[in-house]
Amino acid sequence: MLVHEVMSTGLVTANKTDTVRSAVIKMMNRHCGAIPVVEGNARLIGMVTLRDVLLPLYPNYGDYIHDNVHSRDFVEMEEGYPEALGGKVEEIMSRNPLTVASHDPVLEAASYMGLKNFRRIPVVDQGTLVGMLSIGDINRGLFFEKGMRG
C-alpha cells in the first residue's frame, strides 16, 4: 500500500506571515494539532503545532533544575498566551520538516513517524505539498485492505 492511497488531501495550511492566532483557529476548526506552512505554489517550508504555540509560555527544563527553591507561577504564565497568539507563524514553526513522497510504502512512512514520534507527516512530491499522512490514515487503510479478512 502506498502513501497516496491513504493520505489526506484538501489541506488547511498556514503562511509564515500569518499570525499564530489564525493558525490556531485553523487547527481548532479542523480538530488537528498541526498544519503545514507553505509559500508560493504550495512549497512546504515548515510545520506549526499546538505544542509550538505553548512552548514559549513555560520555562526551559533547565530552569527547574537550577532553581528548585522558587516556585513557578503557572497562572501568571498563562497571561502570556494572548501575546503568543499575536506572533507570526515563522517565529515558532519547525523549518524543513521530515516528509514522505506519495509513492512511498505506507509502512516505510510509518517507520519514520515512529522514529520521530510523529502522529502525522507531510507528503511532498517534487517540493510541492500534496497531502498529509496520519497514523489514523495508515491504520484505516491497512484495516480495510488487510484487516477485514477473518
N, C-alpha and C positions, 0 to 999 in steps of 0.2 A: 504494500500500500504506500502510495506517495503522498507527500505533504499537500499537494494541490487538490487531492481528493477529499480532504477533510478540513482544510484551513477555512477560516472565516474571512469573508470579503465585505465590502461595503463599510469600510473602517471609518471611525472617527479619529481625526488627527489634530495635532496642535502645530503651530508655527513657533519658532524660537522667540519671536517678539510678542507672542500672546502673553497675557497676564496669567499668573498661576491660578487666579480665581477662575478664569474661563476654562482652563484645563481641568480643574477640579469639578466644575459644573458638568463638563462633558463626561468625565469619568462617573460621576454620580448618576447622570441620566442614563448611562449605558450599563450601570452596575458592574463596573470593572475597575481594577486597581492600577491600570497602566494604559497609556496611549502613546503611539509613535509620534515623533516630532519630525516633520518634513519641511523641505523647502523646494521651490521651483516646481518641477513636474513630478511630484511625489518622490523626490530623492530623500531617503531616510538619513537623518543626521543625529538622531538620538531617541531616547525613551524618557518619559516622565511618569513617575509613580506617585501614589498617595504617600508612600513612605518618604519619597524625596521631599514632599511638601512638609512633612512633620520633622524631619531631621534637624532643620535649623532651630527648632523650638527647644530642644533639650541639650544639655551639656555633653561633651565627649565622655566616653567611659573613663578616660584617664583623669578627668576632673574628680570623679568619685574616689579613685584610688589615692590621690594626693590630698584630698580634703575630706576625710571621713568624720571630722568633728562637726562641721557646719552642715545643717540640713538644707535641702533644696526646697524652694517654694514653688511647687509644681503648679499651683493655682496662678501664681504670678506669671509663670512661664506661658500659660495659656493666653495671656494678654497679647503675646506676640503673634498670634495666629492671623489677625487681620493684616498686619504688616507683611507677613509671609505671603499672603494671598495677593498682595499688591506688586510683588516682584515679577520678573519676567521668567518665562519657562527656561530660557537659555541659562539662567543663573543656577538652576537646580537639576537640569536634565542630565542623564548619563549619555555621554557622547560616544559615537561609533559603537553601537551595541552589537552583541553577538547576533548573527542572523542565520537563517537556513534558506535554501532555494526551494522553489515549488516542486522540483523533480527529485528532491532528496527522499529517501525512505523515511517513513514516519518514526520508526524506532531509532534511526540514527539521530533524528531531531530530538526525540525523547531522551536519548543518552546525553546530548549536550545540555538539555534542560535540567536533567538530573545532576550533572556535574556542577552546575552553577546554582542549583536550587531555584530555577525559574519556573513559574506557572504558565508563562506564555513567552513566545519568541516571534519577532517579526520575520516575515517571509519576503525576501528580496530577490528579484531577477534583474540582472544587469544594472544594479544600482537603484532600481525603482521598487518601491514598496508595493507589493501585490496582495498581501494578506497578513493575517496573524494566526498563529497556531497555538492552541492552548492544550493543557493536559486533558481537559474535558473533550476537546475535538478529537484527540488521539484515541482516548478511551471509547468514545461514541463510535468512531469509525471502525475500530477493531472489534467492538462488540457486535455491530451489525454485519460486519464482514465474516468474523470468525466465531463469535460467541453465541450466535443464535442456534448453532448446531448443538443438539444434545441438551 
